[in-house]
Amino acid sequence: MTTEFNELLPVPPAEKVQIWIIGTREQVKHTINEFYVKQLVSDRVHFMPIVPAPFAQGKFMTVLER
């Protein structure tokens, strides 16, 4: 299914899927860029800011809501 059809699907705001990316800061940045290059997201602003992961020492995380 192409993205043009996905945009036509009704998705209530409360039912949006969250994709969590957890890893080193560089891994998280790389994955965000990879999602953008592969056109899984139209803009990097769809990700929350990178923050320290509260449950994994030395790891960072971001969340993408789709």
C-alpha positions as CSV (number, residue, x, y, z in Angstrom):
1,M,0.0,0.0,0.0
2,T,1.4,3.4,-0.9
3,T,1.5,6.4,1.4
4,E,-1.2,8.2,-0.6
5,F,-3.7,5.5,0.4
6,N,-2.4,5.5,4.0
7,E,-3.2,9.2,4.3
8,L,-6.8,8.5,3.4
9,L,-7.3,6.0,6.2
10,P,-9.1,7.5,9.2
11,V,-7.1,7.2,12.4
12,P,-8.4,8.7,15.6
13,P,-5.7,10.6,17.5
14,A,-6.0,8.4,20.5
15,E,-5.3,5.3,18.5
16,K,-2.0,6.3,16.8
17,V,0.8,3.8,16.9
18,Q,4.0,4.6,18.7
19,I,7.4,3.4,17.4
20,W,10.1,3.6,20.1
21,I,13.8,3.8,19.0
22,I,16.2,3.0,21.8
23,G,20.0,2.8,21.5
24,T,23.1,5.0,21.7
25,R,22.6,8.6,20.7
26,E,24.3,7.9,17.4
27,Q,22.2,4.8,16.7
28,V,19.0,6.8,17.4
29,K,20.1,9.6,15.1
30,H,21.1,7.2,12.4
31,T,17.7,5.4,12.6
32,I,15.8,8.7,12.4
33,N,17.8,9.6,9.3
34,E,17.2,6.2,7.8
35,F,13.4,6.4,8.3
36,Y,13.5,9.8,6.5
37,V,15.7,8.6,3.6
38,K,13.5,5.5,3.1
39,Q,10.5,7.8,3.2
40,L,8.8,6.2,6.2
41,V,8.4,9.7,7.6
42,S,8.0,12.9,5.6
43,D,9.9,15.0,8.1
44,R,12.2,14.4,11.1
45,V,10.0,16.7,13.2
46,H,7.6,13.7,13.6
47,F,10.0,12.3,16.2
48,M,10.1,13.5,19.8
49,P,13.4,15.0,20.9
50,I,16.1,12.5,21.8
51,V,16.1,11.9,25.6
52,P,18.0,9.6,28.0
53,A,16.1,6.3,28.3
54,P,14.8,6.0,31.9
55,F,15.1,2.2,31.9
56,A,18.4,1.6,30.2
57,Q,21.6,3.2,31.5
58,G,23.7,4.9,28.9
59,K,20.9,4.6,26.2
60,F,18.8,7.2,24.5
61,M,15.4,7.1,23.0
62,T,12.9,8.9,20.8
63,V,9.3,8.1,19.9
64,L,7.6,8.4,16.5
65,E,3.8,8.6,16.4
66,R,2.1,7.6,13.2
